[in-house]
């Protein structure tokens, strides 16, 4: 993940961009304490939950366009299937303990 500061409020987040539609953001503090949009929503309703901050979305988009945030690919590690004797569907694995 790459560090990025929001152009609107200066909030620092960690960003990973996997595709034009897939962005992963990790907040470095409580979103409602550091983000103006989250704080404004909480003032109206203390239980409000926002899925995203539009100002941060614009900041990420600009950083990607400027090459500051690079799009990466996410690769899952290869996983070998369990042998039949270890498979949860096998009768031995389903047998209840005594």
Residue pairs with C-beta under 8 A, 6 or more apart in sequence:
1 14
1 15
1 16
1 24
1 26
2 14
2 15
2 16
2 68
2 69
2 70
3 12
3 13
3 14
3 15
4 12
4 13
4 14
4 15
4 59
4 60
4 63
4 68
4 69
5 11
5 12
5 13
5 59
6 12
6 13
6 35
6 53
6 55
6 56
6 59
7 55
7 58
7 59
7 62
8 36
8 55
8 56
8 58
8 59
9 34
9 35
9 36
9 55
11 27
11 28
11 29
11 34
11 35
11 56
12 28
12 29
13 25
13 26
13 27
13 28
13 56
14 25
14 26
14 28
15 23
15 24
15 25
15 26
15 60
15 63
15 69
16 23
16 24
16 72
16 74
17 23
17 24
17 60
17 64
17 69
17 70
17 71
17 72
18 24
18 71
18 72
18 73
18 74
19 71
23 57
23 60
25 56
25 60
27 34
27 35
28 34
31 38
31 50
31 53
32 38
32 39
32 41
32 42
33 39
35 53
35 55
35 56
36 55
37 50
37 53
37 54
37 55
38 50
38 53
41 48
41 50
42 48
60 69
63 69
64 70
64 71
82 88
84 90
85 92
86 93
87 93
88 94
